Amino acid sequence: MHENKRQKKILITGITGQTGSYLADLFISEGCEVHGIVRRASSFNRSRIEHLRANPEIYGKKLFLHYSDLDDSTTIRRILFKTEPDELYHLAGQSHVGLSFEIPESTCQETASATLAILEICRDLKNPPRIYHASSSEVFGSPSESPQKETTAFRPATPYGCAKAFATNMASVYRRAHGLFVCNGIAYNHESPRRGENFVTCKIAAAAAAHARGRRECLELGNLNAERDWGYAPEFARAMAAMLHHDSPDDYVIATGHSSSVREFALAAYRAVGIELAFEGSGHAEVGFEMGSGKVFIRVNPHFYRPVEPTRLVGDSSKALEILGWRASITAKGVAEIMARAEMDSQSR
Ligand code: GDD
């Protein structure tokens, strides 16, 4: 390494989100200068980076926050021109698939159009950064093959999946047509104790901990048969960085290769806090109860069903292993245990 080499500059959109905050931790620990784009909102949602912001050795010295919204491309342009990052991790956007049925237009603006705007801005930079685009397994929708890999056809089934498919295709076009160093990380579900409370894993972990502490109300869930390939977000953040540190840009599936149902995730999370669950009934009448006591802890509520959804998504990350040397070591059961135990700790504070 060159002794006087300047610190690498990283820009993260979505730095206050789950995976953006892990990327910030990773790059700060590596001595990089990290810039993050945050929304100027009336209430602050910075809890995931508060440990960095509260540290005077880091905030204002290694970590810098800039205000902008994804629909404000003038400000994003200004930030990119001013910070001149070496690497840009574009993670921001409406990330809730179910919600995308309620707010499809803003989902498409944030996820599809804003990504295109960022690619356009980067094209104008004298030294464009290497770009990571947070694509999603939702692009596969109802997949023609399982497990899915980089060559699997996009068949999105949700407004969110359509928007991600557009942005993913655009990123590939800008790589080929304009020579930008852009990588699509086609990431499957990645979870952690920093996960937002709207996502099923967080709902389950929080309820398991609360039930273990004596809560009485039931957890209401939607489709218990839906299967997902759940991995651990800090491991996925490392895959994202590895893509931009490779010699050439490409697209990679980031997944564990194991699929589990929502029901199985719940069994593992409850077991981690000492509750052995069993399920009985079917469809909307299915319930999850504690073996022994018979207490019902989980009920199905059709409100949480989605109009359409991919029922079985599982990824094949062998390309990431072969080229980047990356593989996931934690699968759904491990993630459920980590999240449920973290909830037990945080609820005891
Ligand atoms: N959110 C939620 N709430 N989902 C539920 C519930 C519930 O009460 N009950 C069952 N589910 C099912 C959903 O129908 C879905 O099949 C599965 O649980 C996972 O839902 P989410 O945790 O909301 O995640 P997602 O798979 O829709 O989307 C996540 O992963 C994508 C990658 O595949 C998000 O992180 C996306 O942003 C990401 O792109």
Residues whose N, C-alpha, C, O or C-beta is under 5 A from the ligand:
A	BS01	GDD	S95 H96 V97 S136 S137 E138 A187 Y188 N189 N198 F199 V200 T201 E220 L221 G222 N223 L224 A226 V262 F304 P310
